[in-house]
Amino acid sequence: MKIEPKANCPLDAFAPCRQLDCAWFLKLRGANPNTGEEVDEWGCAVAWLPVLMVENSQQQRQTGAAVESFRNEMVRANATGQQVLLATLQQTAPQLKTIEVQPCN
């Protein structure tokens, strides 16, 4: 059994849905984030909000994971760069002279 909502306008509970005469009535195409099945339907934007919010949350989680992965790669690259710099300094250290800095009075 599939539960079908009544065709009342969510912006005006006492008026029937005006469908194509309403600016909030739109066609949505894509995959349902809850079930994964294809969606190609007309409907009220207000009625689509829960589905769109679930999709938005999934996209935010994916973005957060990508940022975290990028951060981890940058930390690894920074550590490698530090090791290369330290190795270079150790090889050239005997050639460097220590300079003492006198404070200005």
Sine and cosine of phi, psi and omega as CSV:
sin_phi,cos_phi,sin_psi,cos_psi,sin_omega,cos_omega
0.00,0.00,0.77,-0.64,0.03,-1.00
-0.95,-0.30,0.78,-0.62,0.00,-1.00
-1.00,0.06,0.84,-0.54,0.03,-1.00
-0.96,-0.28,0.79,-0.61,0.06,-1.00
-0.95,0.31,0.41,-0.91,0.06,-1.00
-0.94,0.33,0.40,-0.92,-0.05,-1.00
-1.00,0.03,0.74,0.67,0.07,-1.00
-1.00,-0.01,0.51,-0.86,0.03,-1.00
-0.96,0.26,0.80,-0.60,0.02,-1.00
-0.94,0.34,-0.31,0.95,0.02,-1.00
-1.00,0.05,-0.41,0.91,0.04,-1.00
-0.64,-0.77,0.99,-0.11,-0.14,-0.99
-0.86,0.51,-0.35,0.94,-0.06,-1.00
-0.99,-0.11,-0.09,1.00,-0.02,-1.00
-0.97,-0.25,0.56,-0.83,0.09,-1.00
-0.96,0.29,0.36,-0.93,0.03,-1.00
-0.90,0.44,0.75,-0.66,-0.01,-1.00
-1.00,0.00,-0.02,1.00,0.04,-1.00
0.76,0.65,-0.90,-0.44,-0.13,-0.99
-0.92,0.40,-0.22,0.97,0.06,-1.00
-0.99,0.11,-0.07,1.00,-0.05,-1.00
-0.96,-0.28,0.67,-0.74,0.01,-1.00
-0.94,0.35,-0.34,0.94,-0.02,-1.00
-1.00,0.06,-0.09,1.00,-0.02,-1.00
-1.00,0.01,0.88,-0.47,-0.11,-0.99
-0.63,-0.78,0.26,-0.97,0.01,-1.00
-0.98,-0.19,0.75,-0.66,-0.02,-1.00
-0.89,-0.46,0.79,-0.61,0.03,-1.00
-0.83,-0.55,0.58,-0.81,0.04,-1.00
0.57,-0.82,-0.40,-0.92,0.00,-1.00
-0.94,-0.35,0.67,-0.74,0.07,-1.00
-0.93,0.38,0.85,-0.53,-0.05,-1.00
-0.92,0.39,-0.35,0.94,0.01,-1.00
-0.99,0.14,-0.66,0.75,-0.11,-0.99
-0.93,-0.36,-0.38,0.92,-0.04,-1.00
1.00,0.08,-0.09,1.00,-0.01,-1.00
-0.98,0.22,0.44,-0.90,-0.02,-1.00
-0.93,0.36,0.63,-0.78,0.03,-1.00
-0.85,-0.52,0.76,-0.65,0.09,-1.00
-0.52,-0.85,0.98,0.21,-0.15,-0.99
-0.67,-0.74,0.44,-0.90,0.18,-0.98
-1.00,0.00,0.58,-0.82,0.06,-1.00
-0.10,-0.99,0.13,-0.99,0.00,-1.00
-0.97,0.25,0.70,-0.71,0.00,-1.00
-0.86,0.51,-0.58,0.81,0.01,-1.00
-0.92,0.40,-0.61,0.79,0.03,-1.00
-0.95,0.32,-0.47,0.88,0.01,-1.00
-0.98,0.19,-0.25,0.97,-0.10,-0.99
-0.79,0.61,-0.71,0.70,0.01,-1.00
-0.87,0.49,-0.65,0.76,0.02,-1.00
-0.91,0.40,-0.69,0.73,-0.01,-1.00
-0.92,0.40,-0.55,0.83,0.03,-1.00
-0.93,0.36,-0.61,0.80,0.07,-1.00
-0.90,0.44,-0.71,0.71,0.02,-1.00
-0.88,0.47,-0.67,0.74,0.02,-1.00
-0.88,0.48,-0.68,0.74,0.02,-1.00
-0.89,0.46,-0.66,0.75,0.03,-1.00
-0.90,0.43,-0.66,0.75,0.02,-1.00
-0.91,0.42,-0.62,0.79,0.03,-1.00
-0.91,0.42,-0.63,0.78,0.05,-1.00
-0.90,0.44,-0.66,0.75,0.03,-1.00
-0.90,0.43,-0.64,0.76,0.03,-1.00
-0.90,0.43,-0.68,0.73,0.04,-1.00
-0.87,0.49,-0.65,0.76,0.02,-1.00
-0.92,0.40,-0.63,0.78,0.01,-1.00
-0.92,0.39,-0.66,0.75,0.03,-1.00
-0.90,0.43,-0.67,0.74,0.01,-1.00
-0.90,0.43,-0.65,0.76,0.04,-1.00
-0.89,0.45,-0.69,0.73,0.04,-1.00
-0.89,0.46,-0.67,0.74,0.03,-1.00
-0.87,0.50,-0.70,0.71,0.00,-1.00
-0.89,0.46,-0.64,0.77,0.04,-1.00
-0.91,0.42,-0.63,0.78,0.01,-1.00
-0.92,0.39,-0.61,0.80,0.05,-1.00
-0.90,0.44,-0.69,0.73,0.03,-1.00
-0.89,0.45,-0.69,0.72,0.00,-1.00
-0.91,0.43,-0.63,0.78,0.02,-1.00
-0.91,0.42,-0.67,0.74,0.01,-1.00
-0.90,0.43,-0.65,0.76,0.04,-1.00
-0.90,0.43,-0.68,0.74,0.04,-1.00
-0.88,0.48,-0.64,0.77,0.04,-1.00
-0.91,0.42,-0.65,0.76,0.02,-1.00
-0.90,0.43,-0.65,0.76,0.03,-1.00
-0.90,0.43,-0.67,0.74,0.01,-1.00
-0.90,0.44,-0.70,0.72,0.03,-1.00
-0.90,0.44,-0.65,0.76,0.03,-1.00
-0.90,0.44,-0.64,0.77,0.03,-1.00
-0.91,0.41,-0.67,0.74,0.01,-1.00
-0.91,0.41,-0.60,0.80,0.01,-1.00
-0.92,0.40,-0.56,0.83,0.02,-1.00
-0.96,0.27,-0.55,0.84,-0.05,-1.00
-0.99,-0.14,-0.05,1.00,-0.07,-1.00
-0.86,0.51,-0.65,0.76,0.00,-1.00
-0.88,0.47,-0.44,0.90,-0.02,-1.00
-0.99,0.13,-0.30,0.95,-0.03,-1.00
-0.99,0.10,0.60,-0.80,0.06,-1.00
-0.95,-0.30,0.55,-0.83,0.02,-1.00
-0.99,0.13,0.74,-0.67,0.02,-1.00
-0.93,-0.38,0.80,-0.61,0.04,-1.00
-1.00,-0.05,0.69,-0.73,-0.02,-1.00
-0.97,-0.24,0.80,-0.60,0.05,-1.00
-1.00,-0.08,0.74,-0.67,0.04,-1.00
-0.93,0.38,0.57,-0.82,0.04,-1.00
-0.99,0.14,0.68,-0.73,0.04,-1.00
-0.99,-0.16,0.00,0.00,0.00,0.00
